[in-house]
Amino acid sequence: MRTETKAVVLLQLGGPDSLSSVQPFLYNLFCDPDIIDLPGAFLFRKPLASFIAKRRATKVAENYRKIGGRSPILKLTIRQAAALQLELHKVMDVRVLVAMRYWHPMTEEVVDQVLKEKIDDVILLPLYPQYSKSTSGSSVNEWNRALRRRSTSGPTVKIVEEYCEHPKYISALIRNIGIALRRVPQGDRAKVHLVFSAHGTPMRLVREGDPYQQQIMRTYNAVVREGNFGLMHHLCYQSKVGPQKWLEPSLTETIERLGATGVSHVIVIPIAFVSDHSETLYEINMEVRRHALEHGITYYDMMPALHTAPPFIEALADVVLRKART
């Protein structure tokens, strides 16, 4: 009798693994029906994605050049998968795989692997603690499309939708904020403003009922409450693309406002990111750092990403085990 096999699939954005892959990566991103979902978009989505990718590729490639010529997200996600598998092996026999949404290993490649190895049960675990149609929703939709194209009798699939207030996830954020605070000279710590920055989404999604903003608020409030830092704190959003209205205030607007009111010490906390990529390494740590210094901020730092912080991996293991029991 064959023993049932189980797998956890980490769902993540992905990123270009070379400067030459920036344009095709952007094409995949803007070809996503959960990103470009205007009425009748199926008629022009691919040409529009091609146009946007070509137009943005040079600038975006330059950003990646400044952080080493590629995205580190695959390497970091593989490390998270290994740490999670080690944690889960304490109580269950399971493999942890990685599926990226817009670059290799693409979702369809991992679906092929699951079917080839005849894995019986799959738990999809987005590395987005807060659910949005444009992140977790898009990754799950792509998994379902790839599976339907290949099989009518695939594995049993369960989905972790969010873990925005999981106590150990909150503890992991508090732990890493503490690391950043200990880097501030002790006599200056009371001057620090904690600036929580989440990836923005279009306001259209909020109006359509996307829960992302509310879940970001829940994470933010839990960290501030449980961390009990006794410091001023702010929530803002970053990475706006295109002309439509996005969640506000923006990170750059927040930095400008703080500088104008005499704030000198800022630590930025990438609250919705669980590993480093261009939004942290370039946008926060280079672009916004330069902007902060130009606007009077004399001490600027960024909280280290969660990566394989033990409480974060324990949080992931716990949500997997809870889902496995349902």
C-alpha positions in Angstrom: 0.0 0.0 0.0 1.5 3.4 -1.1 2.0 5.9 1.7 0.3 9.3 1.0 2.7 12.1 0.2 2.3 15.7 1.2 3.9 18.9 0.1 3.7 22.6 1.1 4.2 25.0 -1.8 5.5 28.4 -0.9 3.9 31.0 -3.2 6.0 34.1 -3.8 6.3 36.9 -6.4 9.7 35.9 -7.9 12.2 38.2 -9.5 14.6 38.4 -12.4 17.7 36.3 -12.0 19.8 38.4 -14.4 19.6 41.9 -16.0 18.5 40.3 -19.3 15.5 38.7 -17.6 14.1 42.0 -16.3 12.0 42.7 -19.4 10.4 39.2 -19.6 9.8 39.3 -15.8 8.0 42.6 -16.2 6.0 41.2 -19.2 4.8 38.3 -17.0 3.9 40.7 -14.2 1.8 43.1 -16.4 0.2 40.1 -18.3 -1.3 38.9 -15.0 -5.2 39.1 -15.3 -5.3 39.9 -11.6 -3.1 43.0 -12.2 -4.6 44.2 -15.6 -8.3 43.4 -15.1 -10.0 46.3 -16.9 -13.2 45.6 -18.8 -12.3 43.8 -22.0 -8.7 43.6 -21.0 -8.3 40.1 -22.5 -8.3 41.9 -25.9 -5.3 44.0 -25.3 -3.6 42.6 -22.1 -0.6 41.0 -23.9 0.2 44.0 -26.2 -0.2 46.4 -23.2 2.1 44.2 -21.1 4.7 44.1 -23.8 4.6 47.9 -24.2 4.9 48.5 -20.4 7.7 46.0 -20.0 9.7 47.5 -22.9 9.2 51.0 -21.6 10.2 50.2 -18.0 12.9 47.6 -18.5 15.9 50.0 -18.8 15.1 51.9 -15.6 14.1 48.8 -13.6 17.3 46.9 -14.8 19.4 49.8 -13.5 17.7 49.4 -10.1 18.6 45.7 -10.1 22.1 46.5 -11.2 22.5 48.5 -8.0 21.5 45.6 -5.8 23.8 43.1 -7.5 22.4 42.5 -11.0 19.5 40.2 -9.9 16.8 39.7 -7.4 17.8 37.7 -4.3 14.3 36.5 -3.7 14.6 33.0 -5.0 17.8 32.3 -3.0 16.1 33.7 0.1 12.8 31.8 -0.4 14.7 28.5 -0.9 16.3 29.1 2.5 12.9 29.7 4.0 11.6 26.5 2.4 14.5 24.5 3.9 14.0 26.1 7.4 10.2 25.4 7.2 10.7 21.8 6.1 13.1 21.2 9.0 10.6 22.7 11.4 7.7 20.6 10.0 9.7 17.4 10.1 9.5 17.6 13.8 5.8 16.4 13.5 5.1 15.4 9.9 6.7 14.0 6.8 6.3 16.7 4.2 8.3 18.4 1.3 8.4 22.2 1.0 8.5 23.5 -2.6 8.8 27.0 -4.0 6.6 28.4 -6.8 7.1 31.9 -8.1 4.4 33.9 -9.8 6.4 35.8 -12.5 9.8 34.1 -12.8 11.4 30.7 -12.4 10.6 28.3 -10.9 7.2 29.3 -12.4 4.0 27.9 -10.9 3.3 25.6 -13.9 6.8 24.0 -13.4 6.0 23.1 -9.8 2.5 21.8 -10.7 4.3 19.5 -13.2 6.6 18.3 -10.5 3.7 17.6 -8.1 1.9 15.6 -10.7 5.0 13.7 -11.8 5.8 12.7 -8.2 2.1 11.8 -7.6 1.9 14.0 -4.5 -1.5 13.4 -2.8 -2.0 16.5 -0.6 -0.8 20.0 -1.2 -1.0 23.1 1.1 -0.5 26.4 -0.7 1.2 28.8 1.6 1.6 32.4 0.2 4.5 34.3 1.6 2.2 37.3 1.9 0.9 37.5 5.5 -1.9 39.8 4.4 -4.2 38.6 1.7 -4.8 40.6 -1.5 -6.3 39.6 -4.8 -3.2 41.0 -6.5 -0.8 38.8 -4.5 -2.0 35.7 -2.8 -5.1 35.6 -4.9 -3.1 35.9 -8.1 -0.8 33.1 -7.1 -3.6 30.8 -6.2 -5.5 31.6 -9.4 -2.3 30.7 -11.4 -1.9 27.4 -9.5 -5.6 26.5 -10.3 -5.2 27.4 -14.0 -2.0 25.4 -14.3 -3.5 22.4 -12.6 -6.7 22.5 -14.7 -4.6 22.5 -17.9 -2.8 19.4 -16.9 -5.0 17.2 -14.8 -8.6 16.3 -13.9 -7.5 14.3 -10.9 -4.7 16.3 -9.2 -3.8 16.4 -5.5 -6.1 17.6 -2.7 -5.3 21.3 -2.3 -5.7 23.4 0.8 -4.9 27.1 0.9 -3.6 29.3 3.8 -5.2 32.7 3.0 -3.6 34.9 5.6 -1.8 35.0 8.9 -1.6 38.7 9.5 -2.0 38.6 13.3 -0.4 35.2 14.0 1.3 35.8 17.4 4.7 34.4 16.2 4.6 36.5 13.0 4.0 39.5 15.2 6.8 38.4 17.5 9.1 38.1 14.6 8.5 41.6 13.5 8.9 42.9 17.1 12.2 40.9 17.3 13.6 42.5 14.1 12.5 46.0 15.1 14.4 45.4 18.3 17.5 44.6 16.2 17.2 47.9 14.4 16.6 49.8 17.6 19.7 48.4 19.2 21.7 49.9 16.4 20.7 53.4 17.4 23.0 55.0 19.9 21.3 54.6 23.3 21.0 58.3 24.0 19.2 58.8 20.7 16.6 56.0 20.8 13.8 58.2 22.2 14.1 60.3 19.0 13.2 57.4 16.7 10.0 57.4 14.6 9.0 53.9 13.5 7.7 54.1 9.9 5.8 51.0 8.9 5.8 50.7 5.1 3.5 48.2 3.2 3.4 47.6 -0.5 0.5 49.7 -1.8 -2.5 48.6 -3.9 -4.9 50.5 -6.1 -7.8 52.1 -4.2 -10.0 50.3 -6.7 -9.2 47.0 -5.0 -10.2 48.5 -1.6 -13.5 49.7 -3.0 -14.1 46.2 -4.4 -13.7 44.7 -0.9 -10.1 43.5 -1.0 -9.1 42.9 2.7 -5.5 43.8 2.3 -5.6 47.3 3.8 -7.6 46.1 6.8 -5.2 43.2 7.4 -2.2 45.6 7.2 -3.9 47.7 9.9 -4.4 44.6 12.0 -0.7 43.7 11.7 0.4 47.3 12.4 -1.8 47.6 15.5 -0.7 44.3 16.9 3.0 45.1 16.5 2.6 48.5 18.1 0.5 47.1 20.9 2.6 44.0 21.7 5.9 45.7 21.0 5.2 48.5 23.5 8.1 50.6 22.1 7.0 53.9 23.5 8.0 55.6 20.2 6.1 57.6 17.6 4.9 55.4 14.8 3.3 55.8 11.3 1.8 53.6 8.6 2.3 54.3 4.9 2.5 52.6 1.5 5.1 52.3 -1.3 5.7 51.1 -4.8 2.9 52.8 -6.7 2.7 52.0 -10.4 0.6 53.9 -13.0 -1.7 56.9 -12.8 -4.6 55.5 -10.7 -5.1 56.4 -7.1 -3.3 54.0 -4.6 -3.4 53.6 -0.9 -2.0 56.7 1.0 0.0 58.2 2.5 3.0 57.2 0.5 6.4 56.4 2.1 8.1 59.4 0.5 5.3 61.8 1.6 5.6 60.5 5.1 9.4 61.0 5.1 8.9 64.5 3.8 6.3 65.4 6.4 8.5 64.0 9.2 11.6 65.9 8.0 9.6 69.1 7.8 8.5 68.8 11.4 12.0 68.3 12.7 12.2 64.6 13.0 15.8 63.4 12.8 15.7 59.6 13.4 13.7 57.2 11.3 13.6 53.4 11.1 11.5 52.0 8.2 9.8 48.7 8.8 8.8 46.8 5.7 5.7 45.4 7.4 4.3 43.3 4.5 7.6 41.9 3.1 9.1 38.7 4.5 12.3 38.7 2.5 14.5 41.2 0.8 14.0 42.2 -2.9 14.1 45.4 -5.0 11.4 47.1 -2.9 13.5 46.8 0.2 17.1 46.8 -1.0 16.7 49.5 -3.7 13.5 51.4 -3.0 13.6 51.7 0.8 17.4 51.3 1.5 18.7 53.4 -1.4 16.0 55.6 -3.1 14.1 56.6 0.1 17.2 56.8 2.2 18.6 59.4 -0.2 15.2 61.2 -0.1 15.2 61.2 3.7 18.7 62.7 3.9 17.6 65.4 1.5 14.7 66.3 3.8 16.5 66.6 7.1 16.5 63.1 8.4 20.0 62.5 9.9 19.6 58.9 11.1 17.9 56.5 8.7 17.8 52.7 9.0 15.7 49.8 7.8 14.5 46.9 9.9 16.2 43.6 8.7 13.8 41.4 6.8 12.3 38.3 8.5 14.0 35.8 6.2 14.4 32.6 8.4 13.9 34.3 11.8 12.9 31.4 14.1 9.6 32.9 15.2 8.6 33.6 11.6 9.4 30.0 10.5 7.5 28.8 13.6 4.5 30.9 12.5 4.6 29.4 9.1 4.8 25.9 10.5 1.9 26.5 12.8 -0.4 27.8 10.0 0.5 24.7 7.9 -0.2 22.3 10.7 -3.5 24.0 11.5 -4.5 23.8 7.8 -3.5 20.2 7.5 -5.9 19.3 10.3 -8.9 20.9 8.6 
